Amino acid sequence: MTEPQAGLEGELLDEQRALALAELTRVCGVSVEQVRSMVAEGMLHPRGSAPEQWVFRGIEVIRVRRAVRLQRDLELNLPGTALALELIDEIERLRCRVHRLEQQTGAWTDADA
């Protein structure tokens, strides 16, 4: 039997769950100003016309955490982080497309070989 990890905590989020600005900042450990900057840079797309009305989808928690990690680990500025997120999104879309095509054609992936 394994011992529980001290200090390890998590929160499961439904990708379609709606989060207010305050909840997003709490869950991601970022400031309101950081989120405002990410919205201004086009990295996040909240519903609502003003920060007090913003509502974020649960999937954007992943984007915020990924952005913070890119900025910290690679020392990227905000525009660089936005570009990196766009490229990561494109890679994920292409991988999904390749996977669907492989399923349609019955092709084997490298991992299956």
Buried (B, 14 or more C-beta within 10 A) or exposed (E): EEEEEEEEEEEEBEEEEEBBBEBBBEBBEBEEEBBBBBBEBEBBEBEEEEEEEBBBBBEBBEBBBBBBEBBEEEEBEBEEBBBBBEEEEEEEEEEEEEEEEEEEEEEEEEEEE
